């Protein structure tokens, strides 16, 4: 390197930089390299040092000649060598800058020196030059007299001669230097740089601060500091390759290669934004891109436009995949919570409208379980001090069968403990359940459940009516929201159970009162088949005013009565009882049905009670089949046979109780053997959804179709199943048929 040396492989002399023309530059380039104030070295594609200048030798405290053949990353602190190899590979991937980083240079006998290390890829020389390795092996270009080009006074012979050993350049072979080359380090190939220039300089105070902050920002994070040459379309990283950069682009540095990995739904938008950047605009886009493993990532790219001879974009890319996924999860959770909210509202409404205990507990065991992702659920109610499974008709598992009938005060088991102290119990595993309740171990042998939530069902004054248990077939942690919702639903169920219990008690009372008002036993007649039915309205639990009666009269006659007292409740039932008793009393002494109605009407007027009733009363002569009927606003009677049916509309007067002095006309008709007679209250054939004509038509069809196939009991049952007008009102039904041919009762 003193100007008198022989061949230096194209680096010691004028070809210290590949591509220099020695015929024109002489040794000026080599001299510039040797005496440059900036510490630098040149290495081949494998990282072996071909030449180092004097400034580097001074900084590294080593003779430049002693460094030839060594791998330059091995001169750094051990912790920085992997980063140096990354920079080396990056520089070889494209001509130009390979990035820079602050690394520590080992100093013999001293502390490592922090240096800014910047790499430049050196493009392959033109065809008249050989690679540094060929020259170093003695096969460089020879002149006409067989001597190699040199820049000193002595020329080495092309064959057999050699340059000064002190200044010869070793070939780029693994093992020639002071360190091993990592696998894949020698990645130079046709069209790629075959060497790199490595520059070392001390960082400026502000620059080092900026670099440290930048490295902390990008190290082990989802960020890339990038630059794009808008003329060549070449991409690079400002401070060397980063984990995210390698994951996204691998070794690709061409813009088109990177765009090929952008999601097809986003590529048009990304290209449009890049096109706008050629017009001097800044760049910002969110898009999806597939990394080298094929995984989709969401990226946020921002850059500033920098004008000049080489216009470019300089910016940062953030990996926002986790953020996007979090937003999606939150959106999904909101949708699920909204759906669950609607479901809870619907089910809560079902609890409010439930009419039986089994309906309430069935909602808890079946329809509420999916809200919590449970596998199964059970309800145990406290009945006479014992736990009983509900609904009673549900299939019991072996474990529930072992609990069914157990003393509700037995706190050795979770359900008993919950009933006694009214505190919920949550078990995330079988081990936790056994640890807290050892006596339950035997029961757990008969179930596959792995976790449980057992909450009390409260009534008024926080009285525990029972427990509701939800089970999962895998370990499950009940969140605070789940626990609060379970307690809320259990509370609603407790209110519904108490409401249903009160309603059932009222219904039982009403039913008892109603049956006391109706005749307890219908008299039998050899010449007449009789069937009666009473159906209370489903609109509410109440005592009602519809009634029927069959009265045995003298002279082989029978009185048939069907009526409907206005209103509902105790008053209507009381009035109905009065009218039925009056009918019996007057019918026993009066054979004319019109007189019986008139006397009953007069009695209601004398009592001063504001009550009226529609009713129909007819007297049937069992010997002749002659019927005499007096009607007070009652629907027509229906007479049916197998050949058809007809409506009998006796002449009617006003309902009883409306006018004090009213005469009720009497209509006469004969009931033949085999004919069925239906007298009913208007609840069977008329409602807001069904006109009386339509209702009478439907019940007439039933009488016609079943006149010969079933008896009067079967006809009555068929009518209770049909109920053309629905169950919004009370219904009284009386069906009779003259005994004879076709009689089945």
C-alpha positions in Angstrom: 0.0 0.0 0.0 3.0 2.3 -0.4 2.9 2.7 -4.2 5.7 0.2 -4.9 3.7 -2.9 -4.4 2.6 -5.4 -7.1 -0.9 -6.6 -7.7 -3.4 -6.1 -4.9 -6.3 -7.8 -6.4 -7.8 -4.6 -7.8 -8.2 -3.0 -4.4 -4.8 -1.7 -3.4 -4.3 0.3 -6.5 -6.5 2.1 -8.9 -9.1 -0.6 -8.7 -9.7 -0.2 -5.0 -13.2 0.5 -6.0 -14.6 -1.9 -8.6 -15.4 -0.2 -11.8 -12.6 2.3 -11.7 -10.6 2.6 -14.9 -6.8 2.3 -14.0 -5.7 3.7 -17.4 -7.2 7.0 -16.6 -7.1 7.3 -12.8 -3.7 5.7 -12.1 -3.3 5.2 -8.4 -5.4 8.1 -7.3 -8.3 6.0 -6.2 -6.1 3.6 -4.2 -4.3 6.5 -2.6 -7.6 8.1 -1.7 -8.8 4.9 -0.1 -5.6 4.4 1.9 -5.5 8.0 3.2 -9.2 8.7 3.6 -10.0 10.2 7.0 -13.0 8.0 7.3 -12.3 4.5 8.6 -13.4 2.0 6.0 -12.7 -1.5 4.7 -13.7 -3.5 1.6 -15.0 -7.1 2.0 -16.0 -9.7 -0.5 -19.4 -11.4 -0.6 -18.4 -13.8 2.1 -17.5 -11.0 4.5 -13.7 -11.5 4.2 -11.7 -8.3 4.4 -9.9 -7.6 1.2 -8.4 -4.3 2.3 -8.7 -1.9 5.2 -7.5 1.7 5.1 -5.2 3.4 7.6 -8.0 5.3 9.3 -9.7 2.0 10.2 -6.4 0.5 11.4 -6.0 3.5 13.7 -9.5 3.3 15.1 -9.3 -0.5 15.5 -5.7 -0.4 16.9 -4.7 -3.0 14.4 -2.4 -3.1 11.3 -4.5 -3.0 8.2 -2.4 -5.7 6.6 -3.2 -8.1 9.5 -6.9 -7.8 8.9 -6.9 -9.2 5.3 -8.9 -12.4 5.0 -10.7 -12.0 8.3 -14.5 -11.8 8.4 -15.2 -8.2 9.3 -18.3 -8.9 11.6 -15.8 -10.9 13.8 -14.1 -7.6 14.6 -17.3 -6.4 16.5 -18.5 -7.2 20.0 -20.1 -10.7 20.1 -23.6 -9.3 20.7 -23.5 -7.2 17.5 -22.1 -9.8 15.1 -25.5 -11.2 14.1 -26.7 -7.6 13.3 -23.5 -7.0 11.2 -24.2 -10.1 9.1 -27.7 -8.9 8.5 -26.4 -5.6 7.3 -23.9 -7.4 5.1 -26.5 -9.6 3.4 -28.8 -6.6 2.9 -26.0 -4.6 1.2 -25.3 -7.5 -1.2 -29.0 -7.7 -2.1 -28.9 -4.4 -4.1 -26.3 -1.9 -5.2 -26.3 1.2 -3.0 -26.8 1.6 0.7 -27.3 -1.5 2.8 -28.3 0.5 5.9 -26.4 1.5 9.0 -26.5 0.7 12.7 -24.6 1.7 15.8 -22.4 -1.3 16.7 -19.5 -1.9 19.1 -16.0 -2.4 17.6 -13.7 -4.5 19.7 -10.5 -2.7 20.7 -7.6 -5.0 21.8 -6.9 -4.3 25.5 -9.7 -1.7 25.7 -13.4 -1.2 26.0 -15.5 -1.7 22.8 -16.0 1.5 20.8 -19.5 2.5 19.6 -19.4 3.3 15.9 -21.9 4.1 13.2 -21.4 1.2 10.7 -22.7 1.9 7.2 -22.5 -0.5 4.3 -22.5 0.1 0.6 -22.9 -2.6 -2.0 -20.2 -2.4 -4.7 -21.6 -3.2 -8.2 -19.8 -5.9 -10.3 -17.0 -4.4 -12.4 -17.3 -4.3 -16.2 -16.2 -7.3 -18.3 -12.5 -6.2 -18.6 -12.0 -6.7 -14.9 -11.8 -9.9 -12.9 -13.2 -10.6 -9.5 -11.1 -9.9 -6.5 -10.6 -13.6 -5.8 -9.3 -14.3 -9.3 -6.7 -11.6 -9.1 -5.7 -12.7 -5.6 -5.0 -16.2 -7.0 -2.6 -14.9 -9.6 -4.8 -15.1 -12.6 -5.2 -11.3 -13.1 -5.0 -9.6 -16.4 -1.5 -9.7 -17.9 0.1 -7.2 -20.3 1.8 -8.1 -23.6 5.0 -9.1 -21.9 3.3 -11.4 -19.5 3.4 -9.1 -16.5 0.4 -8.1 -14.4 -0.7 -4.5 -14.2 0.9 -2.8 -11.3 1.2 0.6 -9.9 4.8 0.5 -8.6 8.3 -0.1 -10.0 8.2 -3.9 -9.8 5.9 -6.1 -11.9 5.0 -9.6 -10.9 5.2 -12.3 -13.6 1.9 -13.6 -14.7 3.0 -17.2 -14.2 5.1 -18.3 -11.3 5.7 -14.7 -10.0 3.9 -13.2 -7.1 3.3 -9.9 -5.6 4.9 -8.7 -2.3 3.5 -11.1 0.3 3.0 -8.2 2.6 0.5 -6.6 0.2 -1.1 -9.5 -1.6 -4.9 -9.9 -1.1 -6.2 -13.3 0.0 -9.0 -14.9 -1.9 -12.5 -14.9 -0.6 -12.4 -18.4 0.7 -13.9 -19.7 3.9 -11.1 -20.4 6.4 -8.6 -17.9 5.0 -9.5 -15.3 7.5 -9.9 -15.1 11.2 -13.5 -16.2 11.4 -16.0 -18.5 9.8 -18.7 -17.3 7.4 -22.2 -18.0 8.5 -24.2 -20.3 6.2 -25.8 -18.3 3.5 -23.5 -15.2 3.9 -22.0 -15.5 0.5 -25.1 -14.7 -1.5 -23.6 -12.6 -4.3 -24.5 -13.9 -7.7 -24.9 -12.8 -11.3 -26.1 -9.2 -11.4 -25.7 -8.7 -7.6 -22.8 -6.8 -5.9 -19.8 -8.9 -5.3 -18.3 -6.8 -2.6 -19.2 -4.3 0.1 -17.6 -1.1 1.5 -17.9 -0.8 5.2 -17.6 2.6 6.7 -17.0 3.3 10.4 -17.5 6.7 12.1 -18.1 8.0 15.5 -21.8 8.9 16.0 -22.6 12.6 16.6 -24.2 13.2 20.0 -27.7 14.0 18.6 -27.4 11.3 16.0 -26.6 8.6 18.5 -29.6 9.7 20.6 -31.8 9.5 17.6 -30.4 6.2 16.6 -30.9 4.7 20.0 -34.5 5.9 20.2 -35.1 4.6 16.7 -33.6 1.2 17.5 -35.6 0.9 20.6 -38.7 1.9 18.6 -38.1 -0.8 15.9 -36.3 -3.5 17.8 -38.5 -6.5 18.6 -41.5 -4.4 17.6 -43.9 -4.4 14.7 -42.3 -1.4 12.9 -40.1 -0.8 9.8 -38.3 2.4 8.9 -38.3 2.4 5.2 -37.3 4.3 2.1 -38.5 4.0 -1.5 -36.5 5.3 -4.4 -39.3 6.6 -6.7 -37.1 6.5 -9.8 -35.9 2.9 -9.5 -38.6 1.4 -7.3 -36.0 0.0 -4.9 -37.0 -0.4 -1.3 -34.6 -0.2 1.7 -34.6 0.0 5.5 -33.0 3.1 7.0 -31.1 1.4 9.8 -30.6 -2.1 8.5 -33.0 -5.0 8.3 -35.6 -5.4 11.0 -37.5 -8.5 12.2 -40.7 -7.2 10.6 -39.0 -6.2 7.4 -37.5 -9.7 7.0 -40.9 -11.2 7.8 -42.7 -9.1 5.2 -40.3 -9.0 2.3 -37.7 -11.5 3.0 -34.8 -10.5 0.7 -37.1 -8.7 -1.8 -36.1 -5.1 -2.4 -38.1 -4.4 -5.6 -41.4 -2.6 -5.1 -43.3 -4.9 -7.5 -42.1 -8.0 -5.6 -43.5 -6.5 -2.4 -46.7 -5.4 -4.0 -47.3 -8.9 -5.2 -47.9 -9.9 -1.5 -50.5 -7.2 -0.9 -54.1 -8.4 -0.5 -55.9 -8.3 -3.8 -58.8 -6.2 -2.3 -56.3 -3.5 -1.3 -53.7 -3.5 -4.1 -55.6 -0.9 -6.3 -55.8 1.5 -3.4 -52.1 1.1 -2.6 -51.0 1.6 -6.1 -53.2 4.8 -6.5 -51.6 6.2 -3.4 -48.1 5.4 -4.7 -48.9 7.0 -8.0 -49.9 10.2 -6.1 -46.5 10.1 -4.3 -44.8 10.5 -7.7 -46.6 13.9 -7.9 -44.9 15.0 -4.7 -47.6 13.9 -2.2 -47.0 12.3 1.2 -48.1 8.7 1.6 -50.4 7.0 4.1 -52.4 3.8 3.7 -53.8 0.9 5.7 -53.7 -2.4 3.9 -53.3 -6.1 4.3 -50.3 -8.0 3.2 -49.2 -11.7 3.4 -45.8 -12.3 5.0 -43.3 -14.9 3.9 -45.2 -17.6 5.9 -48.5 -16.8 4.2 -50.0 -15.2 7.3 -52.2 -12.1 6.6 -51.0 -9.0 8.4 -52.6 -5.6 8.7 -50.2 -2.7 8.1 -50.3 1.1 8.5 -47.7 2.8 6.2 -46.8 6.5 6.4 -44.2 8.4 4.6 -43.0 11.9 3.7 -42.0 12.8 0.1 -38.4 14.0 -0.1 -37.5 15.9 -3.3 -34.1 16.1 -5.0 -32.0 14.4 -7.6 -33.3 11.1 -6.3 -36.9 11.7 -5.1 -38.0 9.2 -2.5 -40.4 8.4 0.2 -39.1 8.0 3.8 -41.4 6.7 6.4 -42.5 4.0 8.8 -44.7 0.9 8.6 -46.5 -0.3 11.7 -47.9 -3.8 12.1 -51.4 -3.1 13.4 -52.6 -6.7 13.0 -53.2 -7.2 16.7 -55.0 -3.8 16.9 -57.3 -4.8 14.0 -57.9 -8.2 15.5 -58.7 -6.6 18.8 -61.2 -4.2 17.2 -62.8 -7.1 15.4 -63.0 -9.1 18.6 -64.6 -6.2 20.4 -67.1 -5.7 17.6 -67.9 -9.4 17.6 -68.3 -9.2 21.4 -70.7 -6.3 21.1 -72.7 -8.1 18.5 -72.8 -11.2 20.7 -73.7 -9.2 23.8 -76.4 -7.4 21.8 -77.8 -10.7 20.6 -77.6 -12.1 24.2 -79.3 -8.9 25.5 -82.2 -9.5 23.1 -82.4 -13.1 24.0 -82.4 -12.3 27.7 -85.2 -9.8 27.2 -87.3 -12.3 25.2 -86.7 -15.0 27.8 -87.4 -12.6 30.7 -90.7 -11.8 29.0 -91.5 -15.5 28.8 -90.8 -15.8 32.6 -93.3 -13.0 33.2 -96.0 -14.7 31.0 -95.3 -18.2 32.3 -98.4 -19.8 33.8 -97.1 -23.0 35.4 -94.2 -24.0 37.6 -92.9 -26.5 35.0 -92.9 -23.7 32.4 -90.8 -21.5 34.6 -88.3 -24.1 35.5 -88.2 -25.4 31.9 -87.0 -22.0 30.8 -84.1 -22.2 33.3 -83.1 -25.7 32.4 -83.4 -25.4 28.6 -83.6 -22.0 27.1 -81.3 -20.0 29.4 -78.4 -22.4 29.2 -77.1 -21.4 25.8 -76.6 -17.8 27.0 -73.8 -19.0 29.2 -72.4 -21.7 26.9 -73.4 -24.4 29.4 -73.8 -28.1 28.7 -76.8 -28.7 31.0 -78.8 -27.2 33.8 -81.1 -28.4 36.6 -83.6 -26.8 38.9 -84.2 -28.2 42.4 -87.2 -26.7 44.3 -87.7 -26.8 48.0 -90.9 -28.9 48.5 -91.9 -29.7 52.1 -88.3 -29.3 53.2 -86.8 -31.5 50.5 -85.1 -30.8 47.2 -87.2 -31.9 44.2 -86.2 -31.8 40.6 -88.3 -29.6 38.3 -89.8 -29.9 35.8 -91.0 -33.2 37.2 -91.4 -34.7 33.7 -87.8 -34.0 32.7 -85.3 -36.8 32.4 -83.1 -37.0 35.5 -79.4 -37.8 35.3 -77.8 -40.2 37.8 -76.3 -37.3 39.8 -79.6 -35.4 40.0 -81.4 -38.6 41.0 -79.0 -38.9 43.9 -79.9 -35.3 45.0 -83.7 -35.5 44.4 -85.5 -35.9 47.7 -82.5 -35.0 49.8 -83.0 -32.7 52.9 -82.8 -29.1 51.7 -81.0 -28.3 55.0 -78.1 -30.7 54.3 -75.2 -28.2 53.9 -72.7 -31.0 53.2 -73.7 -30.6 49.5 -73.5 -27.5 47.4 -77.3 -27.2 46.7 -78.2 -27.5 50.4 -75.6 -24.9 51.3 -76.9 -22.5 48.7 -80.5 -22.9 50.0 -79.4 -22.4 53.6 -77.2 -19.3 53.3 -78.7 -18.0 50.0 -75.2 -17.5 48.6 -74.2 -18.7 45.1 -71.4 -21.2 44.6 -69.1 -21.3 41.6 -66.7 -24.2 41.0 -64.2 -24.0 38.1 -63.1 -27.6 38.4 -64.0 -30.9 40.0 -61.0 -30.6 42.3 -62.3 -27.3 43.7 -65.8 -28.7 44.2 -64.5 -31.8 46.1 -62.1 -29.6 48.2 -65.0 -27.4 49.4 -67.6 -30.2 49.6 -65.9 -33.6 50.2 -69.3 -35.3 50.6 -70.1 -34.5 47.0 -67.3 -36.7 45.6 -69.6 -39.7 45.2 -72.1 -37.7 43.2 -69.3 -36.4 40.9 -68.5 -40.0 39.9 -71.9 -40.1 38.1 -71.5 -36.9 36.0 -69.2 -35.8 33.2 -69.4 -32.1 34.1 -66.2 -30.3 35.0 -67.4 -27.0 36.4 -70.7 -25.7 37.9 -72.5 -22.5 38.9 -75.2 -23.0 41.6 -77.3 -19.9 42.4 -80.3 -19.5 44.7 -83.8 -18.9 43.4 -85.2 -16.1 45.7 -88.8 -15.3 46.6 -90.2 -12.6 48.7 -88.1 -11.6 51.8 -85.2 -13.4 50.2 -86.7 -16.8 51.0 -84.9 -19.5 48.9 -87.4 -21.3 46.8 -84.8 -23.6 45.3 -81.5 -23.6 43.4 -80.6 -23.3 39.7 -77.4 -25.1 38.6 -75.6 -24.7 35.3 -72.9 -27.2 34.4 -70.1 -27.2 31.8 -68.3 -30.2 30.4 -65.0 -28.3 30.5 -63.3 -26.0 33.1 -65.2 -22.7 33.0 -64.6 -19.4 34.8 -67.8 -17.5 35.3 -67.1 -13.8 34.7 -68.6 -11.2 37.0 -71.1 -10.3 34.3 -72.2 -13.9 33.9 -72.6 -14.2 37.7 -74.7 -11.0 37.9 -76.9 -12.2 35.0 -77.4 -15.6 36.6 -78.5 -14.0 39.8 -80.8 -11.6 38.0 -82.5 -14.4 36.0 -82.8 -16.6 39.1 -84.5 -13.6 40.9 -86.9 -13.2 38.0 -87.6 -16.9 38.1 -88.3 -16.7 41.8 -90.8 -13.9 41.2 -92.4 -15.9 38.4 -92.7 -19.0 40.6 -94.4 -17.1 43.4 -96.8 -15.5 41.0 -97.6 -18.8 39.4 -98.1 -20.4 42.8 -100.5 -17.7 43.8 -102.3 -18.0 40.5 -102.6 -21.7 40.9 -104.0 -21.2 44.4 -106.5 -18.7 43.1 -107.4 -21.1 40.2 -108.0 -24.0 42.6 -110.2 -21.7 44.7 -112.1 -20.5 41.6 -112.5 -24.0 40.3 -113.8 -25.2 43.7 -116.3 -22.3 43.8 -117.3 -22.8 40.2 -117.9 -26.5 40.7 -119.9 -25.7 43.8 -122.1 -23.4 41.7 -122.7 -26.0 39.0 -124.8 -29.1 39.5 -122.6 -31.8 41.2 -124.4 -34.7 39.4 -126.4 -34.8 36.2 -129.5 -37.0 36.6 -129.7 -40.0 34.2 -132.6 -40.8 31.9 -133.1 -44.1 30.0 -134.6 -42.3 27.0 -132.1 -39.5 26.9 -128.3 -39.3 26.5 -126.8 -36.2 28.1 -123.2 -34.7 28.1 -122.1 -31.4 29.7 -118.8 -29.5 29.6 -117.6 -26.4 31.3 -114.4 -24.6 30.1 -113.1 -21.5 32.0 -111.6 -18.7 30.0 -107.8 -18.7 29.6 -107.7 -14.9 29.7 -107.1 -15.0 33.4 -107.7 -17.0 36.6 -111.1 -16.0 37.7 -114.5 -17.2 38.8 -116.9 -16.9 35.9 -120.7 -16.8 35.3 -121.5 -19.4 32.6 -123.7 -22.3 33.8 -125.7 -25.3 32.8 -128.3 -27.5 34.6 -130.4 -30.5 33.9 -133.6 -30.6 36.0 -135.8 -33.7 36.4 -139.5 -32.6 36.1 -142.7 -34.4 36.7 -144.6 -36.2 33.9 -141.5 -37.8 32.4 -140.1 -34.4 31.4 -136.6 -32.9 31.8 -135.6 -29.2 32.0 -132.4 -28.1 30.2 -130.8 -24.8 31.1 -127.7 -23.0 29.7 -126.9 -19.4 30.7 -124.2 -16.8 30.8 -124.1 -14.1 33.5 -122.7 -10.8 32.6 -119.1 -10.2 33.8 -116.6 -12.3 35.6 -115.5 -12.8 39.1 -117.1 -13.5 42.4 -120.1 -11.2 41.7 -120.9 -13.0 38.4 -120.5 -16.4 40.1 -122.8 -15.4 42.9 -125.4 -14.1 40.5 -125.1 -17.3 38.5 -125.7 -19.3 41.7 -128.8 -17.3 42.4 -130.2 -17.7 38.8 -129.6 -21.4 38.8 -131.3 -21.9 42.2 -134.2 -19.7 41.0 -134.6 -21.8 37.8 -134.7 -25.0 39.8 -137.3 -23.5 42.2 -139.6 -22.1 39.5 -139.1 -25.0 37.1 -140.3 -27.5 39.8 -143.6 -25.6 40.2 -144.1 -24.3 36.6 -144.3 -26.4 33.5 -144.3 -23.4 31.1 -140.7 -22.4 30.3 -141.8 -18.8 29.5 -143.2 -18.4 33.0 -140.1 -19.8 34.5 -138.0 -17.2 32.7 -140.4 -14.4 33.6 -140.4 -15.3 37.3 -136.6 -15.5 37.4 -136.4 -12.1 35.7 -138.8 -10.6 38.3 -136.7 -12.1 41.1 -133.6 -10.4 39.9 -135.3 -7.1 39.6 -136.6 -7.3 43.2 -133.2 -8.0 44.6 -132.0 -4.6 43.3 -128.8 -6.1 42.0 -127.6 -4.7 38.7 -127.0 -8.0 36.9 -128.3 -9.6 33.8 -127.8 -12.9 32.0 -128.6 -14.5 28.7 -130.1 -17.9 29.0 -132.1 -20.6 27.3 -134.5 -22.9 29.0 -136.4 -25.7 27.3 -138.6 -28.5 28.6 -138.3 -31.9 26.7 -141.0 -34.5 26.9 -139.2 -37.8 26.9 -142.2 -39.7 25.7 -143.0 -37.6 22.6 -139.7 -35.7 22.0 -141.6 -32.4 22.0 -139.5 -29.4 23.1 -140.9 -26.1 24.5 -138.3 -23.4 24.7 -138.1 -19.9 26.1 -135.0 -17.9 25.1 -133.5 -14.8 26.7 -130.8 -13.6 24.3 -129.2 -17.0 24.0 -127.5 -18.2 20.8 -129.6 -20.6 18.6 -129.7 -24.3 19.4 -128.1 -26.6 16.8 -129.7 -29.9 15.9 -127.6 -32.4 13.9 -127.9 -35.8 12.3 -125.7 -37.8 9.9 -127.6 -36.2 7.0 -126.9 -32.6 8.1 -127.6 -30.0 10.7 -129.9 -27.0 11.2 -130.2 -24.1 13.6 -133.2 -23.8 15.8 -133.8 -20.2 16.8 -136.6 -20.0 19.4 -138.3 -16.6 19.6 -136.2 -14.6 22.1 -136.8 -12.0 24.7 -134.3 -9.7 26.4 -131.7 -11.0 28.9 -133.1 -11.6 32.3 -132.5 -8.7 34.7 -132.8 -6.0 32.1 -136.6 -5.2 32.3 -138.7 -6.2 35.4 -142.0 -7.0 33.6 -141.2 -9.0 30.5 -143.1 -11.9 29.0 -141.0 -14.5 27.2 -142.6 -16.3 24.3 -142.4 -20.1 24.0 -141.3 -21.9 20.8 -142.1 -25.6 20.1 -140.2 -28.3 18.1 -139.9 -32.0 18.2 -136.6 -33.8 18.8 -136.6 -37.1 17.0 -134.8 -40.3 18.0 -131.1 -40.1 16.8 -131.1 -36.3 16.6 -128.4 -34.4 18.6 -129.3 -31.1 20.3 -126.6 -28.6 21.3 -127.3 -25.7 23.6 -124.2 -23.6 24.5 -123.2 -20.2 25.7 -121.9 -17.7 23.3 -118.2 -18.3 24.3 -118.2 -21.4 22.2 -119.3 -19.8 18.9 -118.6 -16.1 19.0 -115.6 -13.8 19.7 -113.8 -10.8 18.2 -112.1 -13.2 15.7 -115.1 -15.4 15.0 -118.6 -14.4 14.0 -121.5 -16.3 15.5 -122.6 -17.5 12.1 -119.2 -19.0 11.4 -119.0 -20.5 14.9 -122.4 -22.1 14.6 -121.5 -23.5 11.1 -118.4 -25.2 12.5 -120.1 -26.8 15.5 -123.0 -27.9 13.2 -120.4 -29.7 11.0 -119.1 -31.5 14.1 -122.6 -32.7 15.0 -123.2 -33.9 11.5 -119.9 -35.8 11.1 -120.0 -37.5 14.4 -123.7 -38.0 14.9 -123.5 -41.8 14.2 -119.9 -42.5 14.9 -119.7 -41.4 18.6 -122.0 -40.7 21.4 -122.9 -37.4 23.0 -119.8 -37.6 25.2 -117.6 -37.9 22.2 -119.4 -35.0 20.5 -118.9 -32.8 23.6 -115.2 -33.7 23.8 -114.8 -32.9 20.0 -116.5 -29.5 20.6 -114.1 -28.7 23.5 -111.1 -29.4 21.2 -112.6 -27.4 18.3 -113.7 -24.2 20.3 -114.2 -22.1 17.1 -114.2 -18.8 19.1 -111.1 -19.6 21.1 -110.7 -19.6 24.9 -111.1 -15.9 25.5 -114.5 -16.4 27.3 -116.1 -19.0 29.5 -117.9 -21.9 27.7 -120.9 -24.0 28.8 -121.9 -26.9 26.6 -125.0 -29.2 26.9 -125.5 -32.0 24.3 -128.5 -34.4 24.4 -129.8 -37.1 22.1 -133.0 -39.1 22.2 -132.1 -42.7 22.9 -132.8 -45.2 20.2 -131.1 -46.3 17.0 -127.5 -45.1 16.8 -127.3 -44.4 20.5 -123.9 -45.2 22.0 -124.2 -43.7 25.5 
